[in-house]
Structures are given as structure tokens and as C-alpha cells.
């Protein structure tokens, strides 16, 4: 009886690993694998009953009739295109280290047949991609979720790169104490959005630069700042996740740039078309050098129409850059 229970489990394993619509196995082929791999006796008659039990259990086993008869698993939790998308996301993510990427991809390969797993492996090119060196980054994400679930603050060292390419603690190793309220993904990096009681401000931190993280016994503070907090709006107005002063800014743009503006700020912003082939966009922006760099990168088709204070900051930004190129 115990052998019979094992047999149906191993049969399911063989079907999941060895079959798909391009790779079918006959009843005899399934028996051969059960005998050669797991030393289990079987015959075609018992295989038919086991296949029906697997269908009842929920495994999508399809039968092919005709000259090329056999069985295969037709439906899985993830399709091959979906797995390819996930593999590409893992391997291209700077946040996930090379070692973690390889481990995650190996796990994703187990969600399809061996042949499809080979196809996934052929698209993996992670060796020379930029990756985080912080192997604890995924653990940090888990700890942040745990702290939010338990309504606790977190403590950590926050680090930055030096010219020796070393990640070293900021503020002479001062411990940061933050109430975590959200995690967001921007520019291929995870960011924690939280409240710092000592400054009474909402701040954000790149997770892969947070080290020695631990959950505090203190309850989270600053809930009133997040009751109507719109994480999507926060991400749209914050360029490169650099801090700055939130300001109502008017952008004057050529009509061809409407897609660029809507992609950046969303479709809820006020757009005022003009007769000269331009439009004005009224947006809330966290004014920073990163915002100015974005405007500069778009070119002459966009300029900051107001307020004057932001125009003045932008001119100073450009002057400082040009000063570095004076002969």
C-alpha cells in the first residue's frame, strides 16, 4: 500500500518534470521511468487509474491520441512566457545580488518541465550585470514587512559608497531609528518610506544600503502622516528618490512630449493646450538636481514656466554645470 501511494506521487513528479505539449510520454514510457528511476513496479492498466486520480486531484493531464499517443501536463501555475518574464526581472534587477539571482532562477526553473527549464537557462545573462553587493538586502525587505506587520520601528546603519568602492556607514555610524510605513520600487531599487521622529519628516532610504537592521521594541510613530498617503503620487513627484521641497511647478511643453509627461506624472494632472502647438502641465514636483536633470535630458521642447523661484534654481543648476566646461 505504501508503495502504491509513492507510485502516484512519483508519477506526478515525472509528468511535471518530463512532459509538456512538445514532449509526451506513453503509458509504457511512464512505467519505464517509474521502474528505472524509483524501482517501482507498474503496468499500463494501473497507470491509467493513477492518471485519472491525478486529474481528479487537479493536475491538468492531457491525452494525445493517434499515431503518437501519450500524456503530458497541459497547464501549470506559470506559463513559459510568464516564467521568462520573471527570470528577466530577476536577472536584470540591481537590487538582487548575483548569488541570489542564480538561486531564484533555479527555483523558477522547477516550475516547468526540464526542456522548458533549458530554454529559460539559455536566456540567463547575469554575469556582467550591475548587482548589489549587499547579500542581506532580501532579508532586510522581509524584516521591514515583519516590522510593519507588528507595528514596530526598525534600527539600522545607513551606508554610502566612498572612492575606494567601499560601502561605509553614514553619519559616523549613527544608528537610524525609523517607523516603516511603505516599500516602493523605483529605478530598479527598493526604497523604504518611513517617518523619522527626530526630524518630524517623511523620509526614504534605499534598502540595499541599509545594514545591521533589527526590529525595535518601540511602536511605530507618524501614522497621521500616512493616513491619506498616496505612494504612487509620492513616487511620481520624487525623481530618483532624492529628497527636496514639494512645489507646484508649471511645465511648458511641445505637444509631442505629452506621452513623456503623462508617463511621468500620470493622467490626473492638469493639462492646458495652447494654440501654438504647446501645452502647459501643472504638476507637483520634489524639486531637486534630479528633477532638473530630467528636464535637461528632454531638451528644448520643455521648459519650466514657473514659479520664478524654481526657474532661478534651474538657471543656477545649469550655470554650475557650464562653469565646469569653461576654457
C-alpha positions in Angstrom: 0.0 0.0 0.0 2.8 2.4 0.9 4.5 1.6 -2.5 1.2 2.4 -4.3 1.0 5.8 -2.6 4.6 6.6 -3.5 4.0 5.5 -7.1 1.3 8.1 -7.8 3.5 10.8 -6.3 6.5 9.9 -8.4 4.2 9.6 -11.4 3.1 13.2 -10.8 6.8 14.2 -10.5 7.7 12.6 -13.8 4.8 14.2 -15.6 5.6 17.7 -14.2 9.3 17.4 -14.9 9.4 15.5 -18.2 6.3 16.4 -20.2 4.8 19.4 -22.0 2.9 19.7 -25.2 6.0 19.1 -27.2 7.2 16.2 -25.0 4.6 13.4 -24.4 5.1 10.1 -22.7 3.1 6.9 -23.4 1.8 4.7 -20.6 4.7 2.4 -21.3 7.2 5.3 -21.1 5.8 6.4 -17.8 6.1 2.8 -16.5 9.7 2.6 -17.7 10.6 5.8 -15.8 8.9 4.6 -12.6 10.9 1.4 -12.8 14.3 2.8 -13.8 14.3 5.8 -11.5 12.4 4.7 -8.5 12.4 0.9 -8.7 8.6 0.8 -8.6 6.7 -2.0 -10.3 3.7 -0.9 -12.5 1.8 -1.8 -15.6 -0.2 0.1 -18.1 -3.6 -0.8 -16.5 -2.6 0.7 -13.1 -1.1 3.8 -14.8 -4.5 4.6 -16.4 -6.2 4.6 -13.0 -3.4 6.8 -11.5 -3.6 9.3 -14.3 -7.3 9.6 -13.6 -6.7 10.2 -9.9 -4.2 12.9 -10.7 -6.8 14.6 -12.9 -9.3 14.4 -10.0 -6.6 16.0 -7.8 -6.3 18.9 -10.2 -3.3 18.1 -12.4 -4.1 19.0 -16.0 -3.1 15.8 -17.7 -3.9 15.7 -21.4 -4.0 12.6 -23.6 -2.8 12.6 -27.2 -4.4 10.0 -29.4 -3.4 8.8 -32.8 -0.1 7.6 -34.1 1.9 9.4 -31.5 0.0 8.5 -28.3 0.8 9.6 -24.8 0.2 12.0 -21.9 1.5 15.4 -20.9 0.8 18.2 -18.4 -1.0 20.9 -20.3 -1.4 23.6 -17.7 0.9 24.8 -14.9 0.8 27.6 -12.4 3.0 29.7 -14.7 3.3 29.6 -18.4 6.7 29.6 -20.2 6.3 33.3 -21.3 5.4 34.2 -17.7 8.4 32.4 -16.4 10.6 34.1 -19.0 9.3 37.5 -17.8 10.1 36.6 -14.1 13.5 35.3 -15.0 14.3 38.5 -16.9 13.0 40.6 -14.0 15.3 38.7 -11.5 18.4 38.8 -13.7 18.1 42.5 -14.6 17.3 43.7 -11.0 20.2 45.6 -9.5 18.7 45.0 -6.1 19.1 41.2 -6.1 22.7 40.0 -5.8 24.3 37.7 -8.4 24.2 34.7 -6.0 20.6 35.4 -5.0 19.6 35.8 -8.7 21.1 32.4 -9.6 19.3 30.8 -6.7 15.9 32.4 -7.6 16.3 31.4 -11.3 17.0 27.8 -10.3 13.8 27.8 -8.3 11.8 29.3 -11.2 13.1 26.6 -13.4 11.5 24.0 -11.2 8.1 25.4 -12.1 8.2 24.0 -15.6 9.4 20.9 -17.5 13.1 20.1 -17.8 13.1 21.1 -21.5 11.4 24.4 -20.8 13.9 24.9 -18.0 16.7 24.6 -20.5 15.0 27.3 -22.6 14.9 29.6 -19.5 18.6 28.9 -18.8 19.6 29.9 -22.3 18.2 33.4 -21.7 20.2 34.0 -18.5 23.0 36.6 -18.8 23.6 37.9 -15.3 27.4 37.6 -15.1 28.3 41.2 -16.1 25.1 42.9 -15.0 25.3 45.6 -12.2 24.2 43.9 -9.0 24.1 44.8 -5.3 26.8 43.6 -3.1 24.6 43.5 -0.1 23.6 39.8 0.2 21.3 40.7 3.2 19.1 43.0 1.1 16.3 40.4 0.6 16.4 39.7 4.4 16.0 43.4 5.0 12.9 43.5 2.9 11.5 40.6 5.0 12.4 42.4 8.2 10.7 45.6 7.1 7.5 43.7 6.3 7.6 42.0 9.6 8.1 45.3 11.4 5.2 46.9 9.6 3.0 43.9 10.5 4.0 44.1 14.1 3.7 47.9 14.2 7.3 48.3 15.3 10.1 50.7 14.4 13.4 49.5 12.9 17.1 50.4 13.6 19.9 50.2 11.1 23.1 51.7 9.7 22.7 53.6 6.5 25.6 53.4 4.2 27.1 55.2 1.1 29.9 54.5 -1.3 33.4 56.0 -0.9 36.0 56.5 -3.6 37.6 53.1 -2.6 34.3 51.5 -3.8 33.5 50.6 -0.2 30.1 50.8 1.4 30.6 52.7 4.6 28.2 53.9 7.3 26.9 57.5 7.1 26.9 60.0 9.9 29.9 58.3 11.6 28.0 55.1 12.1 25.0 56.7 13.8 22.0 54.3 14.2 18.9 55.3 12.3 15.6 54.8 14.0 12.7 54.9 11.6 9.0 53.9 11.6 8.5 51.9 8.4 5.2 52.6 6.5 5.8 51.5 2.9 8.1 49.9 0.5 8.4 51.1 -3.1 10.3 50.1 -6.2 12.0 52.9 -8.2 14.8 52.8 -10.8 15.4 49.1 -10.1 15.9 49.6 -6.4 13.7 49.0 -3.3 13.1 52.1 -1.1 11.7 52.2 2.4 9.3 55.1 3.1 9.1 55.9 6.7 8.7 58.5 9.5 11.7 59.9 11.4 10.5 61.2 14.7 13.7 63.2 15.5 13.1 65.5 12.4 9.3 65.0 12.2 9.6 64.2 8.5 8.7 61.5 6.0 12.0 60.1 4.6 13.0 57.3 2.2 16.1 55.0 2.2 17.5 52.6 -0.4 17.1 49.1 1.2 20.3 47.7 -0.2 22.3 50.5 1.6 20.7 49.6 5.0 22.8 47.3 7.1 22.7 45.6 10.5 18.9 46.0 10.6 16.9 44.9 13.6 13.3 45.4 14.7 12.9 47.7 17.7 10.6 47.3 20.6 9.2 50.8 20.1 5.9 51.2 18.4 5.7 53.0 15.1 5.1 56.7 15.1 3.9 59.2 12.5 0.7 57.3 11.5 -1.2 60.6 10.9 1.3 61.4 8.1 0.3 58.2 6.2 -3.5 58.1 6.7 -4.0 59.6 3.2 -0.6 58.9 1.8 -0.5 58.1 -1.9 2.6 56.0 -2.6 2.1 56.3 -6.4 1.9 60.1 -6.3 5.0 60.2 -4.0 7.0 58.1 -6.5 5.9 60.3 -9.5 6.9 63.5 -7.9 10.2 62.2 -6.4 12.9 62.0 -9.1 15.5 59.3 -8.5 14.1 59.1 -4.9 16.1 62.2 -4.0 14.5 64.5 -1.4 13.6 68.1 -1.8 10.9 70.7 -1.4 7.5 69.8 -2.8 6.5 72.6 -5.2 3.7 73.3 -7.7 5.5 73.6 -11.0 4.3 74.6 -14.4 5.9 73.0 -17.4 5.6 74.4 -20.9 6.0 71.6 -23.5 5.7 70.9 -27.2 2.7 68.7 -28.0 5.0 65.8 -29.0 6.0 65.4 -25.4 2.5 64.7 -24.0 3.3 61.0 -23.6 6.5 61.7 -21.8 4.7 64.0 -19.3 1.8 61.6 -18.7 4.1 58.6 -18.3 6.0 60.5 -15.6 3.2 62.3 -13.7 0.1 60.2 -14.5 -3.2 61.2 -16.3 -4.7 63.1 -13.4 -2.6 66.2 -13.8 -4.0 69.4 -15.3 -3.1 69.9 -19.0 -3.8 73.2 -20.7 -3.4 73.0 -24.6 -2.2 76.2 -26.3 -2.8 77.4 -29.8 0.9 77.5 -30.7 1.3 73.7 -30.6 2.4 73.5 -27.0 0.7 72.7 -23.7 1.1 73.6 -20.1 1.3 70.9 -17.4 0.7 71.8 -13.8 2.4 69.2 -11.6 3.7 68.7 -8.0 7.4 68.0 -8.0 10.0 67.4 -5.4 12.5 70.0 -6.7 16.0 68.5 -6.8 19.0 68.3 -9.1 17.5 65.0 -10.4 14.3 66.8 -11.5 16.5 69.5 -13.2 18.5 66.7 -14.9 15.3 65.1 -16.2 14.1 68.4 -17.7 17.6 69.0 -19.3 17.6 65.5 -20.8 14.3 66.1 -22.6 15.8 69.1 -24.3 14.5 72.4 -25.7 10.9 71.1 -26.2 10.3 71.6 -22.5 11.0 74.4 -20.1 10.0 75.4 -16.6 7.4 78.2 -16.9 7.0 78.8 -13.2 7.3 79.6 -10.4 10.2 82.0 -10.7 12.0 80.6 -7.7 12.3 77.2 -9.5 13.3 78.9 -12.7 16.1 80.7 -10.8 17.3 77.4 -9.2 17.3 75.8 -12.6 19.5 78.6 -14.1 21.9 78.2 -11.2 22.0 74.5 -11.8 22.8 75.0 -15.5 25.4 77.7 -14.7 27.3 75.4 -12.3 27.4 72.7 -15.0 28.6 75.1 -17.7 31.2 76.6 -15.4 32.9 73.2 -15.4 33.4 73.4 -19.2 34.8 76.9 -19.4 38.2 77.1 -21.0 
